[in-house]
Amino acid sequence: MGQIARTFRIRLRTREQVLATARPLNRARTVEKRPTQTVDVGETGLKPAADTVGGMNLSLFRRRLSILGSFRGRSRVLYLTTLAFFLSFVVWFDMAPFAVAIAKDLHLTKPQMVTLGLCNLALTVPARILVGALLDRFGPRRLYAALLVLAAVPNTVFALAHSYGVLVVSRLAVGIVGAGFVVGIRMVSEWFPAAELGTAEGIYGGWGNFGSAGAALALPGLATLLVGGPGAWRAGVLVAGLVGAAVGVVYWFVVADTPPGATFLRPKRRGALPVATRGATYGLAAMQLPIGAALALVAYRVHDTGALSSGGLRAAYAGIAGYVAWQSYQALMVNRRVRLRLAPDHDYPFRPVALLSLAYGVTFGAELAVVTLLPTFFATTFGLAIGAAGAAGSAFAFTNLVTRPGGGILSDLVASRRSVVVAALAGTAVSFFALSFLNSSWPLPVGIGLVALTSVFVQGGNGAVFAMVPQVHRPVSGQIAGLAGSYGNIGGVVFSSILFFSAGNARVLFLVVAGCALVVALLCRWLPDLVPDTEVTAPELPRVRAVEAEPEWAALDAAVV
């Protein structure tokens, strides 16, 4: 190494130490102290590792962010998966920027446009659960590619439609692409070790979720550039679907499900989420009820617009009841060994599944409801013009690029992931309670600042939740992510329905969100911390080896004396 400048003690786990301490994945999750070695640092160019500050290891923080400076290995997978998520949201929300143009071109009424918006969300809830099950069976590469390619079909039908009925059916089908989020959660978790999962999932979720805003920013200008005139919206919608399909094809050929040498773990039984106890079996069945309630709310609101007859509403209710009954039956049948007190196929705690689903229902549900409300809220509260009100409301959406990754990064750095989730929920409760008092007597900059602060807690909470979700149990992480993700949409439906039934009273909505966040924060007292960043399990060994083969690890290995 040349002349030794000085010696530093840094925390470094070598391959031999990993192999020596690896153990099978089971329900016992104890925190181990990471062994240390003396490392000489001289002409290698390595910087000394920072000590922990406030319980956070800053050297680990810098190393985790180094994944952004490469387009090889796991970094390439992260970037391409984030791009796939971004485009899935562009396709999912490609109608919103053209709502006025579509209504004018096809002579649609306001209730009809509201119905189209609801159709865009309706099937995403059950689709996330279905996609989660397919994901654990077929793997994320094939499923993400298939979702993006197949979504182009109904999206093209929507772009070419001339009747309201075709618009409704095609928009229902397009909504399924919103389940793509779940696929990327499993893909990212396959390529990153537990200690860096919050950072990677936060980047994936935060940057990919910006696709809805990206559609609003880019598609109108692109449509005008390509075509112009009254029918320009068709070109914008069509191009969004075709670009998504093209990226889906690339994704199929460029990305792999796991690092070289790693095994893609699959559940032993199919049909529903396998659990470990009788109580968890009945809890899983009970968790289907809110899904049915949310779908029933959507059906009622479509009926309220006049787009669905009373007979159609009854048929929708019957179909929803049948779906919930079938899902509950599947949960009981797949877990019949557990109900008979036999050894379970999968041994993991169910409590995190339920609590993280509730937490995501509050954080992401509040985000869905508030993002659509804020422009109108600022316009009516402060008397702003539409453009200025939209710009003020965007303070909530644009922070997602930083705040959601920030929640994941913080979850990686602190000793307890649970504490980040609880802090985000508590901050959400306090900030929404403060928002309920926001009125025209407040200075506008203060109002915008409070909205931005609220987004920090809400979107940081999203990142913190999905830093934990993939770690509950890897073989069924797709189904767990699908269930938690569906509860995010359920929260959006419930909170927007509160706004609907309260005649648009934003103060009522803010207080309800604050109350729900406080209750779930208290419940998360019983949320266990999952797979600490010092723990490496036997199924993760190939992933650890793949990470060690990357340049930054090779440099560290070369520095060990």
C-alpha positions, 0 to 999 in steps of 0.5 A, spaced: 500 500 500 506 504 500 507 509 506 501 508 511 498 515 512 495 513 518 490 507 521 483 507 522 478 502 525 472 502 520 466 497 520 467 492 515 464 485 514 468 480 510 466 474 506 469 470 511 465 473 517 459 473 513 459 465 512 461 464 519 455 468 522 450 466 516 444 463 519 437 461 516 431 466 516 426 464 521 422 468 526 428 470 531 431 476 529 436 479 534 441 484 533 448 482 532 454 487 533 458 488 527 465 485 528 470 490 526 477 490 523 483 494 523 484 497 516 490 501 514 489 507 509 494 510 505 495 511 497 488 507 496 484 514 496 479 511 501 476 516 506 476 515 513 469 512 515 465 517 520 463 515 527 456 515 528 452 521 529 445 521 533 445 513 532 447 514 524 453 511 521 455 517 515 460 512 512 454 507 510 450 513 508 455 515 503 456 508 501 449 507 499 448 513 495 454 511 491 449 506 487 447 513 484 454 514 480 454 507 476 450 504 471 452 497 472 449 491 476 444 493 481 445 500 480 442 499 473 437 494 475 435 500 480 435 505 474 431 501 469 426 499 475 425 506 477 424 508 469 419 502 468 415 505 475 415 512 472 412 510 465 407 505 468 405 512 472 405 516 466 400 511 462 396 510 468 395 518 469 395 520 462 388 522 461 389 527 467 392 532 463 387 532 457 381 532 461 378 538 459 380 537 452 377 530 452 370 533 455 370 538 450 372 533 444 367 528 446 362 532 449 362 529 456 359 532 462 362 533 468 359 527 472 362 523 466 369 525 467 368 524 474 366 517 473 372 516 468 377 518 474 374 513 478 374 508 473 382 509 473 383 507 480 377 502 481 381 496 479 388 498 481 386 495 488 384 488 487 390 488 481 395 490 486 393 483 490 393 479 484 399 482 481 403 480 488 401 473 487 403 472 480 409 476 482 412 471 487 410 465 482 413 468 475 418 473 478 418 481 477 422 481 470 417 478 466 411 481 470 413 488 469 415 487 462 408 484 461 404 489 464 408 495 460 406 492 454 399 489 455 397 496 458 399 499 451 393 495 448 387 499 452 391 505 452 391 505 445 383 503 445 382 509 449 386 514 445 382 512 439 375 511 442 369 516 440 364 513 445 363 514 452 362 506 453 369 505 450 372 510 454 370 507 461 372 500 459 378 502 456 380 506 462 378 500 467 383 496 464 388 501 464 388 502 471 391 495 472 398 498 470 398 502 477 399 495 480 406 495 477 409 499 483 408 492 487 413 489 482 418 493 483 418 493 490 420 485 489 425 486 484 429 492 488 429 487 494 432 482 490 438 486 488 439 490 495 441 487 502 437 489 508 442 494 510 441 498 504 434 496 502 430 503 505 435 507 500 434 503 494 426 502 495 426 510 497 429 512 490 425 507 486 418 509 490 420 517 490 422 518 483 418 513 480 412 516 483 413 522 480 411 519 473 404 522 475 407 529 475 411 527 469 405 526 465 402 533 467 408 536 465 410 533 459 404 530 455 400 536 453 406 540 450 408 533 447 401 532 444 401 539 441 408 539 438 406 532 434 399 534 432 396 540 435 389 542 434 383 539 438 385 532 437 392 533 440 390 529 446 389 522 442 397 523 440 399 524 447 395 518 450 398 514 444 405 516 445 405 515 452 403 507 452 407 506 446 413 508 450 411 504 456 411 498 451 418 499 448 421 500 455 417 493 457 421 490 451 427 493 453 426 491 461 425 483 459 431 483 455 436 487 460 434 486 467 434 479 471 430 477 477 436 476 481 444 477 482 448 472 479 448 465 483 442 467 487 435 464 487 429 467 487 425 464 492 417 462 491 412 461 496 410 453 497 403 454 496 399 459 491 392 462 491 393 467 497 398 469 502 401 463 506 401 465 514 404 462 520 398 462 525 391 461 526 390 468 528 394 470 522 389 466 518 383 469 520 386 476 520 388 475 513 381 474 511 378 480 515 383 484 511 379 483 505 373 487 508 376 494 507 378 492 500 371 490 499 368 497 502 373 501 498 370 498 491 363 499 494 365 506 495 367 507 488 361 503 485 356 508 489 360 514 487 359 512 480 352 511 481 351 518 484 354 521 477 348 517 474 353 513 470 351 507 473 343 505 474 340 502 481 340 495 478 348 496 475 349 498 482 346 492 486 350 487 481 356 491 482 355 490 490 354 483 488 360 482 484 364 485 490 361 481 495 363 475 491 370 477 490 371 478 498 368 472 499 373 468 494 379 472 497 377 470 504 376 463 502 382 462 499 386 465 505 383 460 509 384 454 504 391 456 503 392 456 510 388 450 512 395 446 515 395 452 520 388 452 522 389 444 523 395 446 528 400 443 523 407 446 522 406 452 517 409 452 510 412 459 512 414 461 519 414 469 519 410 474 524 403 477 521 403 483 525 408 487 521 403 485 515 397 488 518 400 494 521 404 496 515 398 496 511 395 500 515 400 505 516 401 505 508 393 506 508 394 513 512 400 516 508 399 514 501 392 515 502 393 522 505 397 523 499 392 521 494 387 525 497 390 531 498 394 532 491 388 533 488 385 537 493 390 542 494 389 546 488 382 548 489 383 549 496 388 554 495 384 557 490 378 558 494 382 559 501 386 565 498 383 567 492 388 565 487 388 564 480 387 557 477 395 557 475 397 560 481 393 555 486 396 549 482 403 552 483 402 553 490 399 546 491 405 543 487 409 544 493 406 537 496 407 533 490 414 535 488 418 534 494 416 527 493 423 526 489 427 527 496 422 526 501 420 519 500 427 517 498 429 520 505 424 516 509 428 510 506 435 512 507 433 515 514 430 508 516 437 505 513 441 509 518 437 509 525 437 503 529 430 502 529 426 502 523 420 502 527 421 509 530 422 512 523 415 509 521 412 512 528 415 519 527 412 519 520 405 518 522 406 522 529 408 528 524 403 527 519 398 527 525 400 534 528 401 537 521 394 535 518 391 538 525 395 544 523 392 544 516 385 544 519 386 551 522 389 554 515 385 560 513 385 566 509 388 570 515 394 566 514 400 569 510 400 565 503 408 563 504 406 560 511 400 556 508 405 553 502 410 552 508 406 548 512 403 544 506 411 542 504 412 540 511 406 535 511 409 532 505 415 531 508 412 526 514 407 523 509 412 521 503 417 520 508 412 515 511 411 512 505 419 511 504 419 508 511 414 503 510 416 500 504 423 500 507 420 494 512 415 491 507 420 487 503 423 484 509 417 481 512 418 474 509 422 474 502 419 468 499 412 472 499 414 479 499 410 480 492 404 478 496 405 482 502 407 488 498 401 487 494 396 487 500 400 493 503 400 497 496 392 496 496 391 499 502 394 505 500 389 506 494 384 504 500 386 510 504 385 514 498 378 512 496 376 513 503 379 520 504 377 522 498 370 519 499 370 523 506 371 529 502 365 527 497 360 526 503 362 532 507 361 537 501 368 538 500 369 541 507 377 540 507 377 541 514 373 535 516 378 531 511 384 534 515 382 532 522 380 525 519 387 524 517 390 527 523 386 522 527 387 516 523 395 517 523 395 518 531 391 512 532 396 508 527 402 511 530 399 508 537 398 501 534 405 501 531 408 501 538 407 493 537 410 493 530 417 489 531 423 491 527 425 487 522 432 484 519 436 489 522 442 492 518 447 488 522 444 481 520 445 477 514 441 471 513 443 465 509 438 466 503 442 473 502 449 470 501 449 470 494 446 477 494 452 479 499 457 476 494 454 480 488 455 486 492 462 485 494 464 484 487 462 491 485 468 497 485 467 500 492 467 493 495 473 491 491 477 497 494 475 496 501 477 489 500 484 491 497 485 496 503 484 490 508 491 488 512 
